[in-house]
Amino acid sequence: MRKIAYEFSPEAGVIIRVRFEKESGHIHAFVIQLACLFDDKWQPVVRYDTVHGFAHQDVMHPSGQTEKKELPVASFNEGFTFAERDIKENWSFYRERYRRWLR
């Protein structure tokens, strides 16, 4: 099984971390996390993963509460594609929402 990990920053103060395990074209596990810098501290804002055996989104709140939402996907490949696209396209929305929750 091949383990792949990388991260990138679409803007200063924003980092997207990607980790997944793949074999023969099939993803067996993944984590994609958006973290943002608020008041000189990195905060996880949104995470997609398969840690509990199913593809889901975790929405983090400044209070420490986490909302878990199962993804309506048929496979981890589909879940990974959805998650990667969502975070790449919507990181700014997620960052601003978290910033509003901080107030």
N, C-alpha and C positions, 0 to 999 in steps of 0.2 A: 504494500500500500504506500502510495506517495503522499507525503505531507507537504503542503504548500502554505507559506505565510508571507504576507507583505502588508505594507501600510502606505498610505499616501495622504497628502494634505492639499485639499482643493483651495484652501485659504489659510492664512495665518490664524492660529488659535483653533483649528479644526483638524482632526485626524480620523481617518477611517482605517480600521484594522481588519484584515481578512485572513482567516485560517480555514483550511479545509483538507480533508483526506479523500483521495481519489484513487480508484483502481479500475482499470479497463473501461474508462469513460464514465464510471458511475461514482457519484459523490456519496460517501458513507457518513460524513459528519461535516458540519461547518459552523463557524462563528463569524459574523460580520458586525462590527461595533462602530458606532459613531461616538466620539468623545470630543468635548469642546472645553475651551479654557474660559473659566469664569472666575474673576477675582484671583488670578494667579494660581488657580487650582484646576486640574483636569477632572472633568466630570463625565461619566458615562451618561449618554442621553438616550440612545436607542440601540438595541442589540437584537440581532436575529441569530438563532442557533438551533441546534438539534440535541441539546444536552439531555433533555428528558425523553428522548426517543421519538420526538415528533418535531416538525419544523414550526417554529413560533417566533413571534416578536415580543420582546420585553421593552416596555416604555418605562423609563426611570423618571421618578419625581424627586425634586430636591429634598422632600421629607424622608426619602429612603424607601418609599412605597414603590413597588414595581407592578405594572399591569402586564399580564401575559395574555397574548392573543394568538390562537392557533391559526396557521396559514392554511387556506383551502387549496392545497396542492396535492398532487398524486405521488410525488417522489421528492427526494432530497435534491436532485438535480434541478427540478422545477422550483423548489423552495429557494435554492441558492441563487438561481437566476433572478427570481422575483426580488429577493432581499438585496442583492447587489444593485440592481436597477433602482429600487426604491431609495436606498441610501444615497446613491450617486445623484439622483434627480431631486431629492427632497431634503438633503442635509440642512439647507438654509432654513427651511420651514421648521424642522425639528429643533434646530438651535434656538430660533426665535421663540418658539413655544416654551422651551425650557427656561429661557431668559424671562419670559412673562411670569412663569410659575415661581421664579425666584423672588419676585416683588411681593 
